[in-house]
């Protein structure tokens, strides 16, 4: 049972990064995979509270990085236990980020991201 939940959450993380993030589908796929009250700690910035603050912070980051999200091409490391997952995302052209997520009812309730 626990393995099925982790597998489902890791698949959702694939959708979140490869579709929601890469296509900047903020209010569709991206929002769908987060709870409305999501807490996000991103790169040591002050945490955001709620999906709209998270979306606004990601839009600001993308704008500062040239206007399009750096494409995530793979998750070479992905594992989890219970309600937690950890994924390493590789960017096109190099670079990596690590996302540790706590899931609630199939959506991310807490997210900790290092890039």
Helices and strands as residue ranges (DSSP letters): H 2-15, I 16-21, I 26-30, H 31-32, E 34-42, E 48-49, H 51-64, E 72-81, E 84-91, E 96-104, E 107-114
